[in-house]
Amino acid sequence: MFNNKLTPIYDVHERPAFTNLLLLSFQHLFAMFGATVLVPYLTGLPVSAALIGSGVGTLLYILVTKGQIPAYLGSSFAFIAAIIAALKGYELGSVLIALFASGLFYVVISMIIKFIGVQWIFKVLPPVVVGPVIMVIGLGLAPVAVNMAMYEDSNAMTGYNMTYIVVAMITLLTTLICSVYFKGIVRLIPVLIGIIVGYMSAIIFGIVDFDPVIQAKWFDWPDIYVPFLSYTPTIDLGLIAMIIPITFVTISEHIGHQMVINQVVGRDFFVKPGLHRSLLGDGLATMFASIIGAPPNTTYGENIGVLAITRIFSIFVIGGAAILAISLAYIGKFTALISTIPTPVMGGVSILLFGIIASSGLKMLVDERIDLNDKRNLMITSVILVLGIGKAYLDFSLGEIHLNIEGMALAATAGIVMNLILPKTVEEESNE
């Protein structure tokens, strides 16, 4: 089924010479870097924690999957809106425990898949549910990107600034040009190049403050959170109920990425080492990341693209990139440099990235030939979009437990429930 006609330059268990290994690992690091750094930048979590969470998470993934799947893990975009909202209304310890619970949910799902198979998850999460929810993720984040590109204070939406808009447009156009007109590795790292060019333009316009870089040490202990020292872990069932539904979307994303890796490498990783192992690795990576204050992890499409173009599937290269990511977190001047990136630079990149997320949800509906003339499909899609983009929420108490389910989490839950209870046509049932 997964017959790859391309001969790999380095297969999964082949190790390149040290110099080649270093260069190839840097290539993977650059591919994931822009997006992985953007998530903590937007949510307010430490960048160095995200780098360590990404690196250690990838090593955990390699360990759990027995070194058989060449996949790199980075910060997940699906949780951005939820983290931003949660940090405004909850204590840090409650938010991190809720993110930890999302990783634990991965572990539970992986165990269920191990014992009863994978077909049930496709019934719970068909494209008619997942597609609109992915659209909600991107469209829900649209105001964040636009505000960062326009305002000096993007949260309060004050200080409309034409210089910011120009810098954001330079960043956006650079990213677009690299994506469309270039080939090879440049086409795979348009976000990183866009950030670099945007940052240079911001320097020219005089909106970069280098004081943090000057004051930072070359080598420093990374900014990570330590349980009971940086925060007190607190279980808030309402917040967990808000976060958990997001994992249904990321699990679906994980399965999609796994299918692509199967095609690229030419092996069925669903069978060996098994989907349950890859989900378990993803879950453990997210659990570790949440403990140190990093965003949840997910497999990265950018790095899968590197595999496809270079035909280098070596697990040692992936592991090398993970070690490099961890190492960067200990370079104080580097993490300080990241903190000096002006908001319009990240805003310009985010306009494209969040739009791509929304468009990929629409693409899923098209690719899976979801018929919106079918009233059932139309109703499920419509309700998900309005509840998610409209930021609807349920706020209620069950005894001593206070529950608040909002935005994408409510939209995803509603979509899953509607898909399970609304009657299907005979044709739809026969296609399952």
N, C-alpha and C positions, 0 to 999 in steps of 0.2 A: 504493500500500500504506500509506504513512504520510501520510494526509490529515488534517491538524489542522483542526478546524472553528472553533477559537478564533482570532480576529484578534489578532496580537501588538501590544502597545503600542509596543515597540521590537523590530524584527527583529534578526537576528544581526549585521548590519553597520551598524546605525543607532546613532548616538552621541547620548545625551541631553545637554542643556545641563549645564554644569559642576556647578551646585548639585544638580540631580537625579542626576547621575552619582555625586557624592560620597555622597548619601544612599542610593542604590540599592546602591552598592558596600559601604557599611557594613552594609546588610541581609544581603548574602551573607556578609560577614565574620562577623557574629553567628551565622548559621546553622551555619557550620562550626566556630566557635570552641571550644565546649565539648568536642566530641569530639576535635578536633585537639590541644588542650592536655592532655586526659586521657591520651593515649597516652604522651607523654614523661614525664608525672607518674608513671605506673605503672612505666615501664621504667627510670627514672632518667636518661634522656637529657635534654639541655638544652631547656627550653621555647622559648627564643629561637631555637635551631637549628631546632626544628620549625616555628616561624612562618616563618623564612626559607626552609626547605626547601619548605614548602607554597606560599609566594608565588612563589619562583623556579621551582618545579616546575610551577605553573599557567601561568606565562609561557612556559616551555619547551614545554608541551603546546599552548598557543595557537599558538606559532611552528611547531611540527612539523605541526599539523593545518591550517595555513594560515589560521588565524583563522576556521574554519568550524564548530567545535563548542563551544557555550557550556557548558563543564564546568569545575568547580573541583576541585582536588586537595587532599586533606588526609591526615593521618596514618592509616595502615592499622591496624585492630584485629587483623587476622589474624596479625600478627607479634608481638603482645604477649608471649604465653607463651614463644615461642622466644627473644625478646630477653632476657627476664628470666632464663631458664635459662642462656642463653649467657654473659651477663655475670657469672654466678656461677662459671662453670668455665673461661672463656677470657679472653685478653687483649682489651682494647678494640679494638686494631688488627685482630685476627682476626675479631671480631664485625662490625665495619664493612665489612671486605672481603667477608664472607659476604653482608651485605645488599646491597653493591654488585653482587655476582654475581647476586643475585635480579633486580636491575634489568637486568643484562646478559642474563639469560635471557629477559626480556620482549622485548629487542631481537632475539634469535635467533628467538623465536616469531613476531614481527612479520614478519621476513624470510621465514620459511617460509610464512606465510599469504599474503604478497605474491605468491609464486611458485606455490604449489600450492593456494591456496584455504583455506577455513575449516572445511569439513565434518569433516576428520580430528580436529579438536580436540573436536568434540561426541561423537565416538566414544570418545576417550580420557577425556573428562570428562562423562559423562552424569549426569543428576540423581540416579540411584541411588548415585553416588559422591560428587558434590559436596554433596548435601543432608546426609548423615550427617557429612561432614567439617566442614561449617559448624556443625552441632550440637556437634561435638567442640570447636570453637573457643570457643563460648559456655560450654559446661558445664565445659571445662577451666579457664576463668578464674573460675568461680563462687567457689572458695575465696578468691581474691584479693579480690573484692568484699566478701564476708562478713567476712573478717578485718579489712579496713580499716574496716568499719562497727562492729566490736566491740572491737578491741584497741588499746591505746596503742602497742604495738609489733606491727604486723601481721605482720611477717616471723617473729618468734619466737613469735607468738600468746600474748603475755603482757600483763597489765594490762587485764583485762576491765573495761570502763568503760560504765556506764549513760548517762552524758552523751553519749558518742560515739554510742551506739545511738539516743538521742533526736534528735541532730543529723542522723544518717543517715536516720532515718525522716521528719523534716521535709523534707529534701532530696528523698527519694524521692517522698513524697506531693505535693509541689509539682510535680515533674516529671510525675507521673501526671495531676494535675488539669489542667495546661497542655496535655497531650497529648490528653485526652479531652473536656474541657468547653469549651475555647476554640477559636476559629477564626482564620483568617488567619495572619499572620506569627507570632503568639504560639504557635500550634500547631506551627510549624516550628522554633522555638528553645526547646523545653521543657528541654533539657539546660542551656543557658546560664542560663535563668531559675531552674531548680532549683539550680544552683551559686550564683547570686547570693543567693537566699533562704536556702539552707543556710549560706552564709558569714555572712550577717547573724545568723542564729540562733547560729552558733558564736561570734560576737563577744559576743552577749548572755550566753552561757554561760561566757565568759572563757577560751576555748581557742585564741585567735588571738594570735600574737606579732607585733607590728608593728615590732619592731626592724630587721629586714632592709629594710623599706620606708623607715624614717627614715634609715638609713645609706646607702641607694642614691642614686646620682645621677639627675637627671632624664634626661639623655642620656648613654648609655654604650655602649661597644662590646659587641655581643651575645656571649653565651657560646656560641661555636661551636668545634668541634674543627678543628685544622689538621694535615694530614698531615705526619709527621716532626717536628712540634713538640709537638702534643698526643698523638699516638700514632704508632706505627710500623706501617704496613700489613703484615700478615702473612697469607699464604695458608694456610689450614687446610682441607684437602679434606674432612675428616670433618665439620667445622662447616658447610661449604658444602653437603654432602650432606644435612645436617639442615634447612637453610633452604630449599633449592631447591624441594622438593615443595610448600611453602606457596604458591609462585607459581601453581601450577595452580589453587588455590582463588581467588586474587585475580584471575587472568585470567578465570575464569568469572564472578566478580563484575563485572569490567570490562565483559564482553560483556552481562551483564544490565542494567547501568546504561545502556549504549549503546542497548539496545533501548528503554528507557524514554524516553531523550532523543529518540530518533527519533520516538516517538509524541507526545511533548509539543510538539516543534518542528515536526513534520510533514514531516520530510525523512529520507531514507535515508542516514545518515552511514556505513553499512557500505560503500556504493558510492562516495560522495564526501564526504570525502577518502579514505575507506577504513579498515577496521578495522586494517589493518597500521600506518597512521599514528597512530591513537589509542593502540594498544598501544606503539608506539615512543615516543610522547610520555610515556606513563606510565612506561615503562622508564627513559628519560633523567631524568625527575623523581626517580625512586627512586635512580638512580646518584648524582645530585647531592646528594640528601638524605643519603645514606650517607657521603659524603665529609666533610660538615661535622658529622656526629654526630646527624642527625635520623632519625626513623623512616621506613620506606618509605612512599611515597605511593600513593593510590588515588583514583578519582573518588568524590564524596560524594553519597549519597542525599539528605541534607538540602538541599543546594544545588539538586539536581534538583527537589525539592519547591518551592523558591522560584520556580524557572522556571515550574512548572505553575500556581501560584497567582497570580503577578503578571503572567504573560504577557509578561515582559521578558526577551528572549533575547539582548540586546546583548552581544557579546564584549567591548566596552569596559567594561561594568559588571563582568564577570568579571575582566578585567585590572586594573580599579581596586581590586577587593577584594584581589587578589594584592599590589598595591603597598602597600595599607594594612597587610596582614599583615606584610610585610617591615619597614615603618616602625615598627610596634609593638615589634619586636624590639630597636630601638635606644633605647627608652624604659626606662631602668633601673628606675625606680620601678614601672612596670607589670609587668615580669618579676619583680621582687621581690615584688609583691603576689600574683602567681600562686603563688609559692613558699610564701606564708603560708597558703594554703588548707589547712585541716586534713584529715587522711586520712578522717574519717567523712563529710565532704561528698562527696569523690570516691567513697567507698565506697557511699553512698546512690545516687548517679547510676549507678554501675557495676552495681549489682544489677539495674537495669532494662535498661541497655544490653547487658550480657552475656546476660541472659535473652532479649532481643530477637534477638540473634545466633543463639542456640540455636533459638529458635522459628522464625526465618526459614529455617533448614535443614529443619525439620519441615514448614513451609509449602511449601517447594519439592517435597518428596515428595508432598504432598497435591495441589498444583496440577498437577504432572506426572502425576498418577494412577499413581504407582508402586505396583504390586500386591505387598504383602508376603505374600500367600498363595503367591506364586511363590517356590519355595525358593531360586532363584538370587538374587533381590532380597533375600530375607530373610537369606541367608548373607553377602552383601556388606555390607549395612547393619549386621548384628550384629558382624561382625569389626571394621569401622571404629570403631564405638562403643566396644567393649571395649578395643581396642588404644589408642585415643586418650584416653578418659577414665581408663583404668587406667595411663596413662603408661608403656606398654611401651617397651622400647628394645633396640637391637642395638648391642653394643660389641665391635668386632673390628678386626684389623689386616690389611692387604694389603701385605706387604713393609714398606716404610718409612712407608706411609700408614695413619694411625689413623682409623677411621670410627666415628661414634656417631650413630645415627639413632633418634630417640625421639619419643614422644607423637604429635602431630598429623602430623608428617612421615612417621612410620612408618605411621600409619593411612591417610594419603592414598596412600602408595606401595602398600600392601597392597590398597587398594580399586581402584586403577588396574589392578594386575596381575590381580586376581580378575576384574574386568570384562572384561579382554582374553582370559583363558584359559578361563573357565567357559562351557560351551555355552549358546547362547540358543535359545529356542523359535522355531518358524517364524514365529509372529505377531510376536515382537520383531524378528526380522531384517527382516520386511516393512515394519515401521514406521520403520526407519532411512532 
